[in-house]
Amino acid sequence: MKIEVLGTGCATCKTLYENVKKAVEESGKVADVVKVEEIPKIMAYGVMSTPALVVDGHVKFSGKVASVAEIMGIL
């Protein structure tokens, strides 16, 4: 599973990244978690509001920081 956290490096983007790492660890799933900070790559997903979460190429949400529990529900 590939999980991408889209954002330019703001505090909310960093918080989402940390929440994603915790959710993956707690779920016991194997995932490659990466941060995407390049604006052209973010725009390629059609995301206009960050932070955003992409799982296996599909945007799951944008414009909010999801809790660890919310992310585990997506995984």
N, C-alpha and C positions, 0 to 999 in steps of 0.2 A: 504494500500500500504506500502511495506517495501522498504526503500531506504538505501543502504549501500555505504559508502565512504571508499574505500580500500586505505590504505597507512600507512606507518610506523611512521607517526607523523611529517613529514617534513613540511616546510612552505607552499608548494604548496598543500599538502593534507589538511592542515588546511583551506586554502583559498577555496578549492573546498567544504569542509564541510560547511563553512559559506555561500557560494553561493547557495548550495542546500537548506539550511534552509530558506534563503530569497526567493528562488523560490517557495518553498512549501507554505510559508506564503502568498506571492503575488498571487499565483494561487488559494488559498482558498481550496485546497485539504487537505485531512487528510492523513498523512503519518507518519510512524515511521522511523526517520532518525537516523542511528547509524554509528559510526566509527568502522572500522575493522582494527586493527593494527598488529594482529598476522600473521606472515609470512605464516605459514601452511594454515590458512584460506584463505589468499589472493591467494596462489598458488592453492588451491582447485578450484578456478574459472578459472584457466589457465591464470591469469594475470601476465605478465612479466614486465610491466611498470606501475608505479603508478604516480599520483593518478588515481583511476578508479572509475566508477560509476556503481552500480548494482541496478536495479529496479526489484523487485519481482523475484529475482533469476537469472535475465538475465543481462549480462555485456553489458552496453550501449556504453561505450568507456573507453579507458585507455591511460595513458601517456600524459594527458593534463588537464588544468584547464578550464572548461567550464564556460561561462558567465551565469549570472542569466537567461538571455533570452534564451540561448541554452538549459538550463536545463528545463525551462518551456515548451519548445517545445517537450522535451522527455516525460515530465509528461503527 
